[in-house]
Amino acid sequence: MTENRLQLTCFGARGSVSVSGEGFDIYGGGTSCYAVNFGKNRIFLDGGSGMVDPRTGDYSAEAAKEIVLITHMHLDHLIGLPYHDGLMKSGHGITIYVPFEAWIEKLDTLFSPPFWPLHLTDYAADLKIETVPEVIDMDGCRVTHVMGSHPGDSFIYRLDYEDSSIVYATDYEHDNGECDDRLVEFAHGADILIYDGSYTPDEYEMYRGYGHSTPHKGAELANRAGVKQLVITHHAPDHDDAFVKKMEHEIKTIFENSIFAYVGMVL
């Protein structure tokens, strides 16, 4: 890893629910979880079932600082949190950021008896759960956010560090006028745009209002925003490897520097 660049690793790119078995070996079945590394610091984007991947513990072992940015409170973005190895390390400092203060109590309720044996704050780590401030400055990495377009609300995050930048816009529904324009401005010039591509255009017509988008709209947005690389995420659970690969080839004709996220991908 170069010291002045962000390094992005995918541990989970599936949407809604985890999947496994034949046909899901390439892109993986774990739900939303990415790790962003710089220096000895770690930022996790969401804590879906991809966080169960034992390699996430390696990313925490020597972390000077570690935070988890939660986009919203749907289970596929939270369910891996209590399995994170970093929570088992005595005294290890972790801060989980959620968009709104009321969600702190909801997260604590979700991971408590009878739903879960213990509270997240009962683990050995030095864990804090806080609301996302307007700006997080983590050893030179500047984290900002805007509101997305998703039922129940969701945040879109941007990370800027030295000469690299990442925008994480999962669980986002396009064709929302002002919100689309805001996202274009927010993502302008980013090195990597991670974008929700759950549906094909035909599927989207059936699921309009569910809070998701298409890879095609992601490609259009990437062109408008002048981003360098488009990463499509939140693959639908019924889209197997062959289906996703076919879509990937199609989207490359619209935005050449596109990739559909897969477990183990490092950018």
C-alpha positions as CSV (number, residue, x, y, z in Angstrom):
1,M,0.0,0.0,0.0
2,T,1.3,3.4,-0.9
3,E,1.3,5.8,2.0
4,N,-0.5,8.7,0.2
5,R,-3.3,6.7,-1.4
6,L,-6.4,5.1,-0.1
7,Q,-6.6,1.3,-0.6
8,L,-10.1,-0.2,-1.1
9,T,-10.8,-3.9,-0.4
10,C,-14.2,-5.5,-0.9
11,F,-15.4,-8.1,1.6
12,G,-19.1,-8.0,0.6
13,A,-20.9,-6.6,-2.4
14,R,-24.2,-8.5,-2.3
15,G,-27.5,-6.7,-1.6
16,S,-30.5,-7.6,0.6
17,V,-29.5,-11.0,1.8
18,S,-26.4,-13.3,1.7
19,V,-26.2,-16.0,-0.9
20,S,-23.9,-19.0,-1.4
21,G,-23.5,-22.1,-3.5
22,E,-22.8,-22.8,-7.2
23,G,-22.8,-19.7,-9.3
24,F,-21.8,-17.3,-6.6
25,D,-18.0,-18.0,-6.4
26,I,-16.7,-15.1,-8.4
27,Y,-18.6,-12.1,-7.0
28,G,-19.3,-13.6,-3.6
29,G,-22.4,-13.8,-1.4
30,G,-21.6,-11.6,1.6
31,T,-23.5,-8.4,2.0
32,S,-22.1,-4.8,2.0
33,C,-18.7,-4.4,3.6
34,Y,-15.6,-2.6,2.3
35,A,-12.4,-1.7,4.0
36,V,-10.4,1.4,3.2
37,N,-6.8,1.5,4.4
38,F,-4.3,4.3,4.7
39,G,-1.2,4.3,6.8
40,K,-2.1,2.3,9.8
41,N,-5.7,3.4,9.8
42,R,-8.8,1.5,8.8
43,I,-12.3,2.7,7.7
44,F,-15.0,0.1,7.2
45,L,-17.9,1.1,4.9
46,D,-20.9,-0.8,6.4
47,G,-20.9,-3.9,8.4
48,G,-22.8,-6.5,6.4
49,S,-22.2,-10.2,6.4
50,G,-19.0,-9.6,4.5
51,M,-17.5,-8.4,7.8
52,V,-17.6,-12.1,8.9
53,D,-14.7,-12.7,6.5
54,P,-11.7,-13.6,8.8
55,R,-9.4,-11.3,6.7
56,T,-11.2,-8.3,8.2
57,G,-9.5,-9.1,11.4
58,D,-6.1,-8.8,9.7
59,Y,-7.1,-5.3,8.7
60,S,-7.7,-4.4,12.4
61,A,-4.7,-6.1,14.0
62,E,-2.3,-3.2,13.8
63,A,-4.8,-0.4,13.1
64,A,-3.9,2.8,15.0
65,K,-7.4,4.0,14.5
66,E,-10.5,2.2,13.2
67,I,-14.0,3.5,12.4
68,V,-17.1,1.9,10.8
69,L,-19.3,4.2,8.7
70,I,-22.9,2.9,8.6
71,T,-25.0,4.1,5.6
72,H,-28.4,3.1,7.0
73,M,-30.0,0.6,9.4
74,H,-31.2,-2.2,7.1
75,L,-30.0,-5.6,8.3
76,D,-27.9,-6.4,5.3
77,H,-25.6,-3.5,6.2
78,L,-25.3,-4.4,10.0
79,I,-25.5,-8.1,10.4
80,G,-21.8,-8.7,10.4
81,L,-20.9,-6.2,13.1
82,P,-20.9,-8.5,16.1
83,Y,-18.6,-11.0,14.3
84,H,-15.9,-8.4,13.6
85,D,-12.6,-9.6,15.0
86,G,-11.6,-6.1,16.1
87,L,-14.3,-6.2,18.7
88,M,-12.6,-9.1,20.4
89,K,-9.3,-7.2,21.0
90,S,-9.1,-5.8,24.5
91,G,-8.6,-2.1,24.5
92,H,-8.7,-1.8,20.7
93,G,-10.4,1.5,19.8
94,I,-13.3,1.4,17.4
95,T,-15.9,4.0,16.6
96,I,-19.1,3.1,14.8
97,Y,-20.8,6.1,13.2
98,V,-24.5,6.1,12.3
99,P,-26.3,8.9,10.5
100,F,-28.8,9.9,13.2
101,E,-28.7,10.1,17.0
102,A,-32.0,8.0,17.3
103,W,-30.3,5.2,15.5
104,I,-27.7,4.7,18.3
105,E,-30.4,3.3,20.6
106,K,-31.9,1.2,17.7
107,L,-28.5,-0.3,17.0
108,D,-28.0,-1.1,20.7
109,T,-31.4,-2.7,20.8
110,L,-30.7,-4.8,17.7
111,F,-27.6,-6.3,19.3
112,S,-28.9,-7.1,22.7
113,P,-30.9,-9.9,24.3
114,P,-33.1,-11.6,23.2
115,F,-32.0,-10.8,19.6
116,W,-28.3,-11.2,20.4
117,P,-26.5,-12.5,23.5
118,L,-24.8,-9.2,24.4
119,H,-24.5,-5.5,23.5
120,L,-21.8,-4.4,21.1
121,T,-20.3,-2.3,23.9
122,D,-19.9,-5.4,26.1
123,Y,-17.1,-6.7,23.8
124,A,-13.5,-6.4,24.8
125,A,-12.7,-3.5,22.5
126,D,-13.0,0.1,23.5
127,L,-16.1,0.7,21.3
128,K,-18.0,4.0,20.9
129,I,-21.2,4.5,18.8
130,E,-21.7,8.1,17.7
131,T,-23.6,10.1,15.1
132,V,-21.7,11.2,12.0
133,P,-20.3,14.7,12.4
134,E,-20.4,17.1,9.5
135,V,-16.7,16.3,8.8
136,I,-14.4,13.5,10.2
137,D,-10.7,14.2,10.0
138,M,-8.9,11.0,10.6
139,D,-5.2,11.6,10.3
140,G,-5.6,13.6,7.1
141,C,-8.4,11.5,5.6
142,R,-11.4,13.8,5.3
143,V,-14.8,12.1,5.5
144,T,-17.9,14.0,4.4
145,H,-21.5,12.9,3.6
146,V,-24.7,13.8,1.8
147,M,-28.2,12.4,2.1
148,G,-29.0,9.6,-0.3
149,S,-32.3,8.4,-1.7
150,H,-33.5,5.3,0.0
151,P,-36.5,4.3,2.2
152,G,-35.8,5.3,5.8
153,D,-32.9,7.5,4.7
154,S,-29.3,6.7,3.9
155,F,-26.0,8.5,3.8
156,I,-23.5,8.7,1.0
157,Y,-19.9,9.0,2.1
158,R,-16.9,10.6,0.5
159,L,-13.3,9.9,1.6
160,D,-10.5,12.3,0.5
161,Y,-6.9,11.6,1.4
162,E,-3.8,13.2,-0.1
163,D,-4.3,12.6,-3.8
164,S,-7.0,9.9,-3.8
165,S,-10.8,9.9,-3.2
166,I,-13.6,7.3,-2.8
167,V,-17.4,7.9,-2.9
168,Y,-19.6,5.2,-1.5
169,A,-23.2,5.5,-2.8
170,T,-24.9,2.2,-2.1
171,D,-28.7,1.8,-1.6
172,Y,-29.4,4.8,-3.8
173,E,-32.4,5.3,-6.1
174,H,-31.8,7.4,-9.2
175,D,-34.2,9.8,-11.0
176,N,-34.7,11.8,-7.9
177,G,-34.0,15.2,-9.5
178,E,-32.2,17.4,-6.9
179,C,-30.7,14.4,-5.2
180,D,-29.2,13.1,-8.5
181,D,-27.6,16.6,-9.2
182,R,-26.3,16.7,-5.6
183,L,-24.7,13.3,-6.0
184,V,-23.0,14.3,-9.3
185,E,-21.5,17.4,-7.6
186,F,-20.5,15.4,-4.5
187,A,-18.8,12.7,-6.6
188,H,-17.1,15.1,-8.9
189,G,-13.6,14.0,-9.9
190,A,-13.5,11.1,-7.5
191,D,-11.0,8.3,-8.2
192,I,-13.6,5.6,-7.3
193,L,-17.4,5.8,-7.3
194,I,-19.0,2.8,-5.6
195,Y,-22.6,2.8,-6.9
196,D,-25.7,0.7,-6.3
197,G,-26.5,-1.4,-9.4
198,S,-29.0,-3.9,-8.0
199,Y,-31.3,-4.1,-11.0
200,T,-31.4,-4.2,-14.7
201,P,-33.5,-1.5,-16.3
202,D,-36.3,-3.9,-16.8
203,E,-36.2,-5.1,-13.2
204,Y,-36.1,-1.5,-12.0
205,E,-39.6,-0.9,-13.4
206,M,-40.9,-3.7,-11.2
207,Y,-39.0,-2.5,-8.1
208,R,-39.3,1.3,-8.5
209,G,-39.5,2.9,-5.0
210,Y,-37.4,0.1,-3.3
211,G,-34.4,2.5,-3.1
212,H,-32.0,0.9,-5.6
213,S,-30.6,1.7,-9.0
214,T,-29.1,0.2,-12.1
215,P,-25.5,-0.1,-13.4
216,H,-26.6,1.9,-16.4
217,K,-27.5,4.9,-14.3
218,G,-24.3,4.5,-12.4
219,A,-22.4,4.7,-15.7
220,E,-24.3,7.8,-16.7
221,L,-23.6,9.4,-13.3
222,A,-19.9,8.5,-13.5
223,N,-19.6,10.2,-16.9
224,R,-21.4,13.3,-15.6
225,A,-19.3,13.5,-12.5
226,G,-16.0,12.8,-14.2
227,V,-15.0,10.0,-11.9
228,K,-12.0,7.8,-12.8
229,Q,-13.4,4.4,-11.9
230,L,-16.9,3.1,-11.4
231,V,-17.5,0.1,-9.0
232,I,-20.9,-1.5,-9.1
233,T,-22.1,-2.9,-5.8
234,H,-25.2,-4.4,-4.1
235,H,-25.7,-7.2,-6.6
236,A,-29.2,-8.7,-6.4
237,P,-29.2,-12.1,-4.6
238,D,-30.7,-13.8,-7.7
239,H,-28.0,-12.5,-10.0
240,D,-25.4,-15.3,-10.3
241,D,-21.9,-15.0,-11.6
242,A,-22.8,-15.4,-15.2
243,F,-25.6,-12.8,-15.0
244,V,-23.3,-10.3,-13.3
245,K,-20.5,-10.8,-15.7
246,K,-22.8,-10.3,-18.7
247,M,-24.0,-7.0,-17.2
248,E,-20.4,-6.0,-16.5
249,H,-19.5,-6.4,-20.2
250,E,-22.5,-4.3,-21.2
251,I,-21.7,-1.5,-18.8
252,K,-18.1,-1.2,-20.0
253,T,-19.5,-0.1,-23.4
254,I,-21.1,2.9,-21.6
255,F,-18.3,3.6,-19.1
256,E,-15.1,1.8,-20.0
257,N,-13.4,1.9,-16.6
258,S,-16.1,0.0,-14.8
259,I,-15.9,-3.1,-12.6
260,F,-18.5,-5.1,-10.7
261,A,-17.3,-5.5,-7.1
262,Y,-16.2,-9.0,-6.0
263,V,-14.9,-10.4,-2.7
264,G,-11.2,-9.9,-2.5
265,M,-11.1,-7.0,-5.0
266,V,-8.4,-4.5,-4.1
267,L,-8.2,-1.1,-5.8
